[in-house]
Amino acid sequence: MPTHAHAERPMFWLYLLVAALVLVALIITIMWVGPLPARTVVMSTGGPGSDYDELAQRYRAILRRSGIDLKLRPSAGSVENLARLDDPRSGVEVAFVQGGLTSETRSPALESLGTMFYQPLWFFTRLPPAPRPDALLGKKIAIGPEGSGTRALSLRLLSLNGIAPGRVELLPLDMDQAGGALLRGEADAATMAASWDSPMVRKLLASPEVNTLSFPRADAYVALYPYLSKLLVPMGVGDLATNRPPNDVILIAPKASLIVRRDLHPALKNLLLEAATEVHSSPGIFARAGQFPAPEPGDLPLSRDAQQFYRSGPPFLQRYLPFWLATFAARLLVLLIPVMGIAYPLLRFAPATYGWSMRRRVYRLYGELKFIEAELTNDTASADVIARLHRLEERADRLQVPAAFANLLYQLRTHIELVRLRATQPGLESPRASSG
């Protein structure tokens, strides 16, 4: 009779196969889920004191609460931010980018987390309140440094109005430099893509020496460039006591989007969106409460993670658990999928399958025994039949089954012996050797 250890060996291999399948499923799942999010994210901002820089500082403080270090890299503005995002070697993974500067075709590795705020284009001048475009010819106009969104938009608007760069003197000054030059009379005009909260914008609005130009054809600009919006600055909003500006001012404004590289970890995208909601959802002079952040794709498609965030808010676990604990728990739940989906059914049915396999080995010999019995006649069996019974008995002796199925093997050996007796003693009644 085979030993119990030998009989249990097939069961060991069966469970080993189950373990191997689960391990393969776990490896595939880990590769699909990817690594844990990095603890450092690099953000390209803007010049010191700019809107982008101030907002990025607030983002950094919010992300620090979740153990993420947001490293800030100053830049000239949107154009340089976009160039850094497009270049995978720059290390920049997130930045604010002004609308109208790129497209999905030009930046296939990037996606948007939505629009975050209006970035109105202010046109301040020392000229009369409503000059004709040709009044700017030969004047000194500060339009922002190379790499800034202000410069890109200003050049486009000047070109639309037939003012070529060679017909005016363009000063590559940042916002603070441009405002100072304008107040000192060193520049005749200055354009600034900046928020209402910018200190320099508020200072220029209140200055009696500077006029804020209106865009009376704002609807035409918006029709030509749908990424622009039309905004209204009410009369006196800069300084009610002196009624600055003295008239309603119409502005045009692109929206600034939060742009990320597609390969940024989904958990970090959700964390950035939570920070964006905290920073940008308050009401302002141009935006109502909750208007931003908004699920608008802009120049680039909206991230799938952002779409999910705008539909249902932060992931369930992130609402109630600290960021890293929620991230780890989410990964653990995902890793349980192959265990529950593969291991449980296999382990649930493995014993039944193993039992069926053991019975089948015994029943196969029963099938051969039945064929031998069918060949018996009333006469004494031939030597060949006796030899076949002997070989069948030897195979039954070598058959390895666990102790739980030993009774089947004992019954088989008993039935073989009964068929042998009938073969050697003519007239003995058949034992009906078949088990089924």
LUMNU-972524 format. One record per residue (C-alpha): x, y, z; residue number from 1. Coordinates in nm, 2 decimals. Each point is the difference from the previous one (the first is absolute). Layout:
# residues N
+--------+--------+--------+-----+
|      u |      v |      w |   n |
+--------+--------+--------+-----+
|      X |      Y |      Z | NUM |
...
+--------+--------+--------+-----+
//
This chain:
# residues 436
+--------+--------+--------+-----+
|      u |      v |      w |   n |
+--------+--------+--------+-----+
|   0.00 |   0.00 |   0.00 |   1 |
|   0.15 |   0.35 |  -0.09 |   2 |
|   0.10 |   0.22 |   0.28 |   3 |
|  -0.21 |   0.30 |   0.11 |   4 |
|   0.28 |   0.25 |  -0.09 |   5 |
|   0.01 |  -0.13 |  -0.35 |   6 |
|  -0.38 |   0.01 |  -0.03 |   7 |
|  -0.01 |   0.37 |   0.11 |   8 |
|   0.27 |   0.11 |  -0.24 |   9 |
|  -0.25 |   0.08 |  -0.29 |  10 |
|  -0.19 |   0.23 |   0.24 |  11 |
|   0.32 |   0.18 |   0.08 |  12 |
|   0.06 |   0.07 |  -0.37 |  13 |
|  -0.36 |   0.11 |  -0.05 |  14 |
|   0.04 |   0.26 |   0.28 |  15 |
|   0.34 |   0.10 |  -0.14 |  16 |
|  -0.16 |   0.06 |  -0.34 |  17 |
|  -0.27 |   0.22 |   0.17 |  18 |
|   0.27 |   0.20 |   0.18 |  19 |
|   0.19 |   0.05 |  -0.33 |  20 |
|  -0.31 |   0.13 |  -0.18 |  21 |
|  -0.07 |   0.24 |   0.28 |  22 |
|   0.36 |   0.12 |   0.00 |  23 |
|  -0.01 |   0.06 |  -0.38 |  24 |
|  -0.33 |   0.19 |   0.04 |  25 |
|   0.15 |   0.21 |   0.28 |  26 |
|   0.30 |   0.09 |  -0.22 |  27 |
|  -0.22 |   0.10 |  -0.29 |  28 |
|  -0.22 |   0.21 |   0.24 |  29 |
|   0.30 |   0.17 |   0.15 |  30 |
|   0.14 |   0.09 |  -0.35 |  31 |
|  -0.34 |   0.13 |  -0.09 |  32 |
|  -0.05 |   0.21 |   0.32 |  33 |
|   0.35 |   0.13 |  -0.01 |  34 |
|   0.22 |   0.12 |   0.28 |  35 |
|  -0.10 |   0.21 |   0.30 |  36 |
|  -0.01 |   0.38 |  -0.08 |  37 |
|   0.33 |   0.19 |   0.03 |  38 |
|   0.05 |   0.22 |   0.31 |  39 |
|   0.12 |   0.29 |  -0.21 |  40 |
|  -0.17 |   0.18 |  -0.29 |  41 |
|   0.16 |   0.28 |  -0.20 |  42 |
|  -0.21 |   0.29 |  -0.10 |  43 |
|   0.10 |   0.28 |  -0.24 |  44 |
|  -0.15 |   0.33 |   0.12 |  45 |
|   0.07 |   0.36 |  -0.12 |  46 |
|   0.21 |   0.29 |   0.10 |  47 |
|   0.04 |   0.09 |   0.37 |  48 |
|  -0.32 |   0.17 |   0.13 |  49 |
|  -0.20 |  -0.10 |  -0.31 |  50 |
|  -0.35 |  -0.15 |   0.02 |  51 |
|   0.15 |  -0.34 |  -0.09 |  52 |
|   0.26 |   0.02 |   0.27 |  53 |
|  -0.24 |   0.11 |   0.27 |  54 |
|  -0.25 |  -0.27 |  -0.08 |  55 |
|   0.28 |  -0.27 |  -0.02 |  56 |
|   0.11 |   0.10 |   0.35 |  57 |
|  -0.36 |  -0.08 |   0.12 |  58 |
|   0.00 |  -0.33 |  -0.18 |  59 |
|   0.33 |  -0.09 |   0.16 |  60 |
|  -0.13 |   0.07 |   0.35 |  61 |
|  -0.31 |  -0.21 |  -0.07 |  62 |
|   0.19 |  -0.30 |  -0.14 |  63 |
|   0.25 |   0.02 |   0.28 |  64 |
|  -0.29 |  -0.10 |   0.24 |  65 |
|  -0.01 |  -0.34 |  -0.19 |  66 |
|   0.37 |  -0.05 |   0.01 |  67 |
|   0.07 |   0.11 |  -0.36 |  68 |
|   0.28 |   0.24 |  -0.07 |  69 |
|  -0.10 |   0.23 |  -0.29 |  70 |
|   0.32 |   0.15 |  -0.14 |  71 |
|  -0.05 |   0.33 |  -0.17 |  72 |
|   0.21 |   0.11 |  -0.30 |  73 |
|  -0.04 |   0.37 |  -0.10 |  74 |
|  -0.05 |   0.08 |  -0.36 |  75 |
|  -0.09 |   0.28 |  -0.24 |  76 |
|  -0.36 |  -0.12 |  -0.02 |  77 |
|  -0.23 |  -0.22 |  -0.19 |  78 |
|   0.21 |  -0.04 |  -0.32 |  79 |
|   0.30 |  -0.12 |   0.20 |  80 |
|  -0.22 |  -0.21 |   0.23 |  81 |
|  -0.14 |  -0.18 |  -0.31 |  82 |
|   0.34 |  -0.05 |  -0.15 |  83 |
|   0.12 |  -0.16 |   0.32 |  84 |
|  -0.31 |  -0.23 |   0.02 |  85 |
|   0.05 |  -0.11 |  -0.36 |  86 |
|   0.37 |  -0.09 |   0.08 |  87 |
|   0.01 |  -0.33 |   0.20 |  88 |
|   0.36 |   0.08 |   0.09 |  89 |
|  -0.09 |   0.32 |   0.19 |  90 |
|  -0.15 |  -0.19 |   0.29 |  91 |
|  -0.30 |   0.23 |   0.01 |  92 |
|  -0.33 |  -0.18 |   0.05 |  93 |
|  -0.26 |   0.27 |   0.07 |  94 |
|  -0.04 |   0.37 |  -0.08 |  95 |
|  -0.26 |   0.27 |  -0.07 |  96 |
|  -0.03 |   0.07 |  -0.37 |  97 |
|  -0.20 |   0.28 |  -0.16 |  98 |
|  -0.26 |  -0.11 |  -0.26 |  99 |
|   0.07 |   0.03 |  -0.37 | 100 |
|   0.37 |  -0.11 |   0.00 | 101 |
|  -0.01 |  -0.37 |  -0.10 | 102 |
|  -0.22 |  -0.29 |  -0.12 | 103 |
|  -0.02 |  -0.38 |   0.05 | 104 |
|   0.19 |  -0.05 |  -0.32 | 105 |
|   0.28 |   0.23 |   0.11 | 106 |
|   0.02 |  -0.13 |   0.36 | 107 |
|  -0.11 |  -0.37 |  -0.01 | 108 |
|   0.17 |  -0.08 |   0.33 | 109 |
|  -0.20 |   0.26 |   0.19 | 110 |
|  -0.36 |   0.02 |   0.13 | 111 |
|  -0.21 |   0.25 |   0.20 | 112 |
|  -0.14 |  -0.02 |   0.35 | 113 |
|  -0.25 |   0.27 |  -0.10 | 114 |
|  -0.01 |   0.38 |  -0.01 | 115 |
|   0.10 |   0.18 |   0.32 | 116 |
|  -0.06 |   0.37 |  -0.04 | 117 |
|  -0.04 |   0.29 |  -0.24 | 118 |
|   0.32 |   0.17 |  -0.10 | 119 |
|  -0.12 |   0.34 |  -0.13 | 120 |
|   0.22 |   0.20 |  -0.23 | 121 |
|   0.03 |   0.35 |   0.13 | 122 |
|   0.11 |   0.28 |  -0.23 | 123 |
|   0.13 |   0.30 |   0.20 | 124 |
|   0.12 |   0.31 |  -0.17 | 125 |
|   0.09 |   0.37 |   0.05 | 126 |
|  -0.18 |   0.08 |  -0.32 | 127 |
|  -0.36 |   0.14 |  -0.01 | 128 |
|  -0.27 |  -0.23 |   0.13 | 129 |
|  -0.11 |  -0.13 |  -0.34 | 130 |
|   0.28 |   0.02 |  -0.25 | 131 |
|  -0.02 |  -0.14 |  -0.35 | 132 |
|   0.23 |  -0.29 |  -0.07 | 133 |
|   0.22 |   0.22 |  -0.23 | 134 |
|   0.06 |   0.23 |   0.30 | 135 |
|   0.23 |  -0.27 |   0.13 | 136 |
|   0.24 |   0.02 |  -0.30 | 137 |
|   0.35 |   0.10 |   0.11 | 138 |
|  -0.09 |  -0.04 |   0.37 | 139 |
|   0.18 |  -0.20 |   0.27 | 140 |
|  -0.21 |  -0.30 |   0.10 | 141 |
|   0.09 |  -0.25 |   0.27 | 142 |
|  -0.14 |  -0.33 |  -0.11 | 143 |
|   0.17 |  -0.25 |   0.24 | 144 |
|   0.33 |  -0.19 |  -0.03 | 145 |
|   0.07 |  -0.28 |  -0.24 | 146 |
|  -0.17 |  -0.32 |   0.11 | 147 |
|  -0.30 |   0.18 |   0.16 | 148 |
|  -0.36 |  -0.05 |  -0.09 | 149 |
|  -0.05 |   0.38 |   0.01 | 150 |
|   0.25 |   0.05 |  -0.28 | 151 |
|  -0.15 |  -0.28 |  -0.22 | 152 |
|  -0.35 |   0.14 |   0.04 | 153 |
|   0.10 |   0.36 |  -0.04 | 154 |
|   0.19 |  -0.07 |  -0.32 | 155 |
|  -0.30 |  -0.18 |  -0.14 | 156 |
|  -0.24 |   0.30 |   0.08 | 157 |
|   0.24 |   0.25 |  -0.14 | 158 |
|   0.03 |  -0.20 |  -0.32 | 159 |
|  -0.38 |  -0.02 |  -0.03 | 160 |
|  -0.02 |   0.38 |   0.02 | 161 |
|   0.27 |   0.04 |  -0.27 | 162 |
|   0.28 |   0.11 |   0.23 | 163 |
|   0.32 |  -0.18 |  -0.10 | 164 |
|   0.27 |  -0.04 |   0.27 | 165 |
|   0.23 |   0.23 |  -0.20 | 166 |
|  -0.25 |   0.29 |   0.02 | 167 |
|   0.01 |   0.02 |   0.38 | 168 |
|   0.27 |  -0.04 |   0.26 | 169 |
|  -0.06 |  -0.32 |   0.20 | 170 |
|   0.14 |  -0.01 |   0.35 | 171 |
|   0.06 |  -0.36 |   0.13 | 172 |
|  -0.09 |   0.09 |   0.37 | 173 |
|  -0.17 |  -0.21 |   0.26 | 174 |
|  -0.31 |   0.13 |   0.17 | 175 |
|   0.16 |   0.19 |   0.28 | 176 |
|   0.27 |   0.15 |  -0.23 | 177 |
|  -0.27 |   0.10 |  -0.26 | 178 |
|  -0.22 |   0.16 |   0.27 | 179 |
|   0.29 |   0.20 |   0.14 | 180 |
|   0.11 |   0.11 |  -0.35 | 181 |
|  -0.35 |   0.12 |  -0.07 | 182 |
|  -0.04 |   0.19 |   0.32 | 183 |
|   0.34 |   0.17 |  -0.05 | 184 |
|  -0.09 |   0.09 |  -0.36 | 185 |
|   0.27 |  -0.23 |  -0.15 | 186 |
|  -0.26 |  -0.19 |  -0.19 | 187 |
|  -0.31 |   0.12 |  -0.18 | 188 |
|  -0.20 |  -0.32 |   0.05 | 189 |
|   0.01 |  -0.34 |   0.16 | 190 |
|  -0.19 |  -0.32 |  -0.04 | 191 |
|  -0.04 |  -0.25 |   0.29 | 192 |
|  -0.17 |  -0.33 |   0.02 | 193 |
|  -0.07 |   0.00 |   0.37 | 194 |
|  -0.27 |  -0.05 |   0.25 | 195 |
|  -0.20 |   0.27 |   0.17 | 196 |
|   0.18 |  -0.08 |   0.32 | 197 |
|   0.34 |   0.09 |  -0.14 | 198 |
|   0.14 |   0.30 |   0.20 | 199 |
|   0.14 |   0.16 |  -0.31 | 200 |
|  -0.34 |  -0.02 |  -0.18 | 201 |
|  -0.17 |   0.16 |   0.30 | 202 |
|   0.27 |   0.27 |   0.02 | 203 |
|  -0.04 |   0.09 |  -0.37 | 204 |
|  -0.38 |   0.00 |   0.02 | 205 |
|   0.01 |   0.26 |   0.28 | 206 |
|   0.26 |   0.22 |  -0.16 | 207 |
|  -0.13 |   0.32 |  -0.15 | 208 |
|   0.29 |   0.01 |  -0.25 | 209 |
|  -0.09 |  -0.33 |  -0.16 | 210 |
|  -0.30 |  -0.09 |  -0.20 | 211 |
|  -0.14 |  -0.35 |  -0.03 | 212 |
|  -0.09 |  -0.07 |  -0.37 | 213 |
|  -0.32 |  -0.18 |  -0.08 | 214 |
|  -0.04 |  -0.25 |  -0.28 | 215 |
|  -0.32 |   0.12 |  -0.18 | 216 |
|   0.03 |  -0.28 |  -0.25 | 217 |
|   0.04 |  -0.27 |   0.26 | 218 |
|  -0.28 |  -0.20 |  -0.16 | 219 |
|   0.20 |  -0.01 |  -0.33 | 220 |
|   0.31 |  -0.13 |   0.18 | 221 |
|  -0.20 |  -0.27 |   0.18 | 222 |
|  -0.16 |  -0.10 |  -0.33 | 223 |
|   0.34 |  -0.03 |  -0.16 | 224 |
|   0.16 |  -0.18 |   0.29 | 225 |
|  -0.25 |  -0.20 |   0.20 | 226 |
|   0.25 |  -0.06 |   0.28 | 227 |
|  -0.05 |   0.37 |   0.10 | 228 |
|  -0.28 |   0.13 |   0.22 | 229 |
|  -0.15 |   0.35 |   0.04 | 230 |
|   0.02 |   0.16 |   0.34 | 231 |
|  -0.13 |   0.32 |   0.15 | 232 |
|   0.19 |   0.22 |   0.25 | 233 |
|  -0.27 |   0.23 |   0.16 | 234 |
|   0.06 |   0.37 |   0.02 | 235 |
|   0.15 |   0.10 |   0.33 | 236 |
|   0.10 |  -0.35 |   0.11 | 237 |
|   0.37 |   0.10 |   0.02 | 238 |
|  -0.06 |   0.29 |   0.23 | 239 |
|  -0.36 |   0.12 |   0.08 | 240 |
|   0.12 |   0.32 |   0.16 | 241 |
|   0.17 |   0.12 |  -0.32 | 242 |
|  -0.22 |  -0.20 |  -0.23 | 243 |
|   0.28 |  -0.21 |  -0.16 | 244 |
|  -0.05 |  -0.11 |  -0.26 | 245 |
|  -0.24 |   0.28 |  -0.11 | 246 |
|  -0.19 |  -0.23 |  -0.23 | 247 |
|  -0.09 |  -0.36 |  -0.04 | 248 |
|   0.29 |  -0.19 |  -0.16 | 249 |
|  -0.05 |  -0.30 |  -0.23 | 250 |
|   0.29 |  -0.25 |   0.01 | 251 |
|   0.08 |  -0.32 |  -0.18 | 252 |
|   0.14 |  -0.29 |   0.20 | 253 |
|   0.13 |  -0.35 |  -0.07 | 254 |
|  -0.05 |  -0.26 |   0.27 | 255 |
|   0.30 |  -0.15 |   0.17 | 256 |
|   0.00 |  -0.38 |   0.02 | 257 |
|   0.18 |  -0.23 |   0.23 | 258 |
|   0.20 |  -0.22 |  -0.24 | 259 |
|   0.18 |  -0.32 |   0.09 | 260 |
|   0.19 |  -0.27 |  -0.18 | 261 |
|  -0.21 |  -0.31 |  -0.07 | 262 |
|   0.23 |  -0.23 |   0.19 | 263 |
|  -0.04 |   0.19 |   0.32 | 264 |
|  -0.14 |  -0.24 |   0.27 | 265 |
|  -0.38 |   0.00 |   0.02 | 266 |
|   0.01 |   0.05 |   0.38 | 267 |
|   0.21 |   0.32 |  -0.05 | 268 |
|  -0.25 |   0.13 |  -0.26 | 269 |
|  -0.28 |  -0.04 |   0.25 | 270 |
|   0.21 |   0.17 |   0.27 | 271 |
|   0.07 |   0.29 |  -0.24 | 272 |
|  -0.38 |   0.03 |  -0.07 | 273 |
|  -0.08 |   0.01 |   0.37 | 274 |
|   0.25 |   0.28 |   0.04 | 275 |
|  -0.15 |   0.18 |  -0.31 | 276 |
|  -0.34 |  -0.02 |   0.15 | 277 |
|   0.12 |   0.15 |   0.33 | 278 |
|   0.19 |   0.28 |  -0.18 | 279 |
|  -0.22 |   0.10 |  -0.29 | 280 |
|  -0.36 |  -0.07 |   0.10 | 281 |
|  -0.05 |   0.33 |   0.19 | 282 |
|  -0.20 |   0.28 |  -0.17 | 283 |
|   0.18 |   0.30 |  -0.16 | 284 |
|  -0.06 |   0.30 |  -0.20 | 285 |
|  -0.02 |  -0.21 |  -0.32 | 286 |
|  -0.11 |  -0.34 |   0.13 | 287 |
|  -0.29 |  -0.12 |   0.21 | 288 |
|   0.05 |  -0.24 |   0.29 | 289 |
|   0.08 |  -0.35 |  -0.12 | 290 |
|   0.04 |   0.10 |  -0.36 | 291 |
|   0.37 |  -0.12 |   0.01 | 292 |
|   0.15 |  -0.25 |  -0.03 | 293 |
|  -0.21 |  -0.09 |  -0.30 | 294 |
|   0.00 |  -0.33 |  -0.21 | 295 |
|   0.08 |   0.19 |  -0.32 | 296 |
|   0.26 |  -0.17 |  -0.22 | 297 |
|   0.14 |   0.33 |  -0.15 | 298 |
|   0.29 |  -0.06 |  -0.24 | 299 |
|   0.06 |  -0.35 |   0.13 | 300 |
|  -0.24 |  -0.29 |   0.08 | 301 |
|  -0.12 |  -0.04 |   0.35 | 302 |
|   0.17 |  -0.27 |   0.20 | 303 |
|  -0.22 |  -0.31 |   0.07 | 304 |
|   0.10 |   0.04 |   0.37 | 305 |
|  -0.12 |   0.36 |  -0.01 | 306 |
|  -0.33 |  -0.11 |  -0.17 | 307 |
|  -0.06 |  -0.24 |   0.28 | 308 |
|   0.09 |   0.26 |   0.27 | 309 |
|  -0.24 |   0.25 |  -0.14 | 310 |
|  -0.28 |  -0.26 |  -0.02 | 311 |
|   0.03 |  -0.15 |   0.35 | 312 |
|   0.27 |   0.19 |   0.19 | 313 |
|   0.32 |  -0.15 |   0.15 | 314 |
|   0.04 |  -0.38 |   0.01 | 315 |
|  -0.21 |  -0.15 |   0.28 | 316 |
|   0.30 |  -0.10 |   0.22 | 317 |
|   0.17 |   0.34 |  -0.04 | 318 |
|  -0.31 |   0.17 |   0.15 | 319 |
|   0.04 |  -0.18 |   0.33 | 320 |
|   0.37 |  -0.11 |   0.03 | 321 |
|   0.33 |   0.18 |  -0.02 | 322 |
|   0.14 |   0.01 |  -0.35 | 323 |
|   0.27 |  -0.27 |   0.03 | 324 |
|  -0.22 |  -0.23 |   0.20 | 325 |
|  -0.28 |   0.04 |  -0.25 | 326 |
|   0.24 |  -0.06 |  -0.29 | 327 |
|   0.14 |  -0.31 |   0.16 | 328 |
|  -0.35 |  -0.13 |   0.09 | 329 |
|  -0.12 |   0.06 |  -0.36 | 330 |
|   0.30 |  -0.20 |  -0.14 | 331 |
|  -0.07 |  -0.28 |   0.25 | 332 |
|  -0.36 |  -0.02 |  -0.11 | 333 |
|   0.11 |  -0.02 |  -0.36 | 334 |
|   0.25 |  -0.27 |   0.08 | 335 |
|  -0.27 |  -0.21 |   0.17 | 336 |
|  -0.19 |  -0.02 |  -0.33 | 337 |
|   0.22 |  -0.29 |  -0.14 | 338 |
|  -0.01 |  -0.17 |   0.34 | 339 |
|  -0.38 |   0.01 |   0.02 | 340 |
|  -0.05 |  -0.05 |  -0.37 | 341 |
|   0.24 |  -0.28 |  -0.06 | 342 |
|   0.11 |  -0.16 |   0.33 | 343 |
|  -0.34 |  -0.02 |   0.16 | 344 |
|  -0.18 |  -0.19 |  -0.29 | 345 |
|   0.31 |  -0.23 |  -0.05 | 346 |
|   0.03 |  -0.08 |   0.37 | 347 |
|  -0.38 |  -0.04 |   0.03 | 348 |
|  -0.02 |  -0.26 |  -0.27 | 349 |
|   0.35 |  -0.15 |   0.03 | 350 |
|  -0.11 |  -0.26 |   0.26 | 351 |
|  -0.30 |  -0.11 |  -0.22 | 352 |
|   0.22 |  -0.01 |  -0.31 | 353 |
|   0.27 |  -0.20 |   0.19 | 354 |
|  -0.26 |  -0.24 |   0.13 | 355 |
|  -0.15 |  -0.05 |  -0.35 | 356 |
|   0.36 |  -0.07 |  -0.12 | 357 |
|   0.06 |  -0.26 |   0.27 | 358 |
|  -0.33 |  -0.18 |  -0.07 | 359 |
|   0.07 |   0.01 |  -0.37 | 360 |
|   0.32 |  -0.19 |   0.05 | 361 |
|  -0.17 |  -0.28 |   0.19 | 362 |
|  -0.31 |   0.00 |  -0.23 | 363 |
|   0.23 |  -0.04 |  -0.31 | 364 |
|   0.12 |  -0.34 |   0.15 | 365 |
|  -0.36 |  -0.09 |   0.07 | 366 |
|  -0.07 |   0.06 |  -0.37 | 367 |
|   0.27 |  -0.25 |  -0.10 | 368 |
|  -0.13 |  -0.25 |   0.26 | 369 |
|  -0.35 |   0.02 |  -0.15 | 370 |
|   0.14 |  -0.08 |  -0.35 | 371 |
|   0.18 |  -0.30 |   0.14 | 372 |
|  -0.32 |  -0.12 |   0.18 | 373 |
|  -0.20 |   0.04 |  -0.32 | 374 |
|   0.24 |  -0.25 |  -0.17 | 375 |
|  -0.07 |  -0.27 |   0.25 | 376 |
|  -0.21 |  -0.30 |  -0.11 | 377 |
|  -0.15 |  -0.28 |   0.19 | 378 |
|   0.32 |  -0.19 |  -0.06 | 379 |
|   0.33 |   0.05 |   0.18 | 380 |
|   0.17 |   0.32 |  -0.10 | 381 |
|   0.31 |  -0.02 |  -0.22 | 382 |
|   0.35 |   0.06 |   0.13 | 383 |
|   0.00 |   0.34 |  -0.18 | 384 |
|  -0.30 |   0.12 |   0.20 | 385 |
|   0.17 |  -0.11 |   0.33 | 386 |
|   0.32 |   0.17 |  -0.10 | 387 |
|  -0.19 |   0.32 |  -0.08 | 388 |
|  -0.17 |  -0.01 |   0.34 | 389 |
|   0.34 |  -0.05 |   0.16 | 390 |
|   0.14 |   0.31 |  -0.18 | 391 |
|  -0.30 |   0.20 |   0.09 | 392 |
|   0.05 |  -0.09 |   0.37 | 393 |
|   0.36 |   0.10 |  -0.02 | 394 |
|  -0.10 |   0.34 |  -0.14 | 395 |
|  -0.25 |   0.04 |   0.28 | 396 |
|   0.27 |  -0.07 |   0.25 | 397 |
|   0.22 |   0.27 |  -0.15 | 398 |
|  -0.28 |   0.26 |  -0.02 | 399 |
|   0.07 |   0.30 |   0.23 | 400 |
|  -0.30 |   0.15 |   0.16 | 401 |
|  -0.04 |   0.20 |   0.33 | 402 |
|  -0.15 |  -0.17 |   0.31 | 403 |
|  -0.33 |   0.16 |  -0.07 | 404 |
|  -0.04 |  -0.20 |  -0.32 | 405 |
|   0.16 |  -0.33 |   0.13 | 406 |
|  -0.34 |  -0.16 |   0.04 | 407 |
|  -0.05 |   0.02 |  -0.38 | 408 |
|   0.32 |  -0.18 |  -0.06 | 409 |
|  -0.08 |  -0.27 |   0.25 | 410 |
|  -0.34 |  -0.05 |  -0.17 | 411 |
|   0.18 |  -0.03 |  -0.33 | 412 |
|   0.24 |  -0.26 |   0.12 | 413 |
|  -0.29 |  -0.20 |   0.16 | 414 |
|  -0.19 |   0.01 |  -0.33 | 415 |
|   0.31 |  -0.11 |  -0.19 | 416 |
|   0.02 |  -0.30 |   0.23 | 417 |
|  -0.37 |  -0.08 |  -0.05 | 418 |
|   0.04 |   0.00 |  -0.38 | 419 |
|   0.31 |  -0.22 |   0.03 | 420 |
|  -0.21 |  -0.25 |   0.21 | 421 |
|  -0.28 |   0.00 |  -0.26 | 422 |
|   0.26 |  -0.05 |  -0.28 | 423 |
|   0.15 |  -0.30 |   0.18 | 424 |
|  -0.33 |  -0.15 |   0.13 | 425 |
|  -0.25 |  -0.03 |  -0.29 | 426 |
|  -0.36 |   0.06 |   0.10 | 427 |
|   0.08 |   0.25 |   0.28 | 428 |
|  -0.24 |   0.29 |  -0.01 | 429 |
|   0.14 |   0.33 |  -0.13 | 430 |
|   0.11 |   0.25 |   0.27 | 431 |
|  -0.12 |   0.30 |  -0.22 | 432 |
|   0.35 |   0.14 |   0.03 | 433 |
|  -0.09 |   0.34 |  -0.14 | 434 |
|  -0.02 |   0.28 |   0.25 | 435 |
|  -0.24 |   0.20 |  -0.20 | 436 |
+--------+--------+--------+-----+
//
